[in-house]
């Protein structure tokens, strides 16, 4: 018997903070359909133009509000006995994943109302791609991977080095 039940409607998206949003590549009707797809389908990947050139590497010397970030977002149509969530990141789709949040992102317990959640990951190298997934935690302590593993593209391309030419 499962003590922890989440609605079948889980929508995962990944947004880049501090960057303009890309133009939609699908018509609004298709976007609406994609937003209501069951959790078992991975988010559709849009065709994205080459990212702008910029600095790569550790951003810890930059104030947190100015760092480029990946922001996994998910929503649930309803929840039952939901304590919270942990967000995991890896360098490859099949690679080793690390938990990013120190404390669980608190869930809504039991509710029939749609809830939206997000986690801002500003510990990235903006020139690298990353993979994420979200794990749910029930009030009984049962953990379960609740999203597919999804990719966040690099936010920047490394600056061209004129001395290398």
Buried (B, 14 or more C-beta within 10 A) or exposed (E): EEEBBBBEBBBBBBBBBEBEEEEEEEEEEEEEEBEEBEBEEEBEEEEEEEBEEBBBEEBEEEEEEEBBBBBBBBBBBBBBBBBBBBBBBBEEEEEEBEEBEEEBBEBBEEBEEBBEBBBBBBBBBBBBBBBBBBBBBBBEEEEEEBBBBBBBBBBBBEEEEEEEE
